[in-house]
């Protein structure tokens, strides 16, 4: 897909990260690149038990890496539970996710 950075099939349908809208009824979520910067998320272990919070710095789709700011040790993180609040690294609230864009 032209302008698409990443796409993944999930149980609900296809989630895509794309520069432009994707005219396809099978796309359940279309996100703009950069949606993840400073997004607050929960982090969970391999049993999906919450172990803390983290702020997503970015997503490197090529390397399949997600740098996080969190006091939780990396070895404990197995699941990210995306939130809808953006937080600055200084702890200030930066806004909420625009649900219209999701």
N, C-alpha and C positions, 0 to 999 in steps of 0.2 A: 504494500500500500504506500503510495507516494506521501512523504512527510511523516510516516509512522516510524517512531523510534523503537517501539516495543509493542507486542501484542501477545496475549496469553489466553488460552481457553480455560475457563473455570466451570464449575458446576452450574453457575447462573448464566453463562454465555461468555462472550469474548470481552476482555478488558483491554483497551488500547491506549497508548500514550502517543499522541499525534499533534503535529503543528496545526493541522486544519481538521475541521469536522469530517467524520467518516460516514457517508450516506449508506448505512447498512443496518437493517433491522436486527441482525444477529449481534451487533455491538451493544452490550448492556451498559458499559461505561467507557467514555472517551475522556481522557485526561490530557491536559496540556503539559508539555515538558517543563519541569521545574516545579510542578505542583507539590513536590515533596519537601522542598527547602523549609526547614524549621518546623516541620509538622510534628506535633507531639504524638507519641504512640505508647501503647503499653507493650511490655516485653514479657514473654512467657517462656517456660522451660519446655522440655520434650513432652511433658504431660499436659501442656497447655495451661499450666498453673502460673498465674501472674507473679512475676518476681520484681517488677519495678516499672519505671518510666524511662523514656528516651526521647531525644529530639533527633530527627533524621536530618543529616547534613546534606545529603544528595543521594542519587541512585546512579550507579555506573552499570548501565544495562549490558555493555559489552563484557565487562569483567564479572557481572552478576554479583556486585558488591554494594552494600549499603552502609556507609560510615555513620555511626551513631555517637551522640554525646549522651553518656549515661554512667551512673555509678555502678551499674550492674556489670559484672565481669562478662566479657564476650563469650566465654565458654558456656555460660548459663543460658544465653539467648538462642532460642530455636524458633520462636514465633514472634512476628510483629503484628500488633493489633492497632491498625491505623485509626487515629482519632480525627477530630474535626476542628482542632485548635492549633494555631501557629504561635510558637513561643520563641522569643529571642534568646540567644545564648546567655543573656544577662537576666533571664527570668521574666521579662516583660511580655505581656500578651500582645501579639501582633495582629490578631484578627481570627476569623473563622473561615473554614473551607467554604467556598462558594458552591453550594449544592446544585445550583443551576448548571455549572460547568461539569458536573459529574454524571 
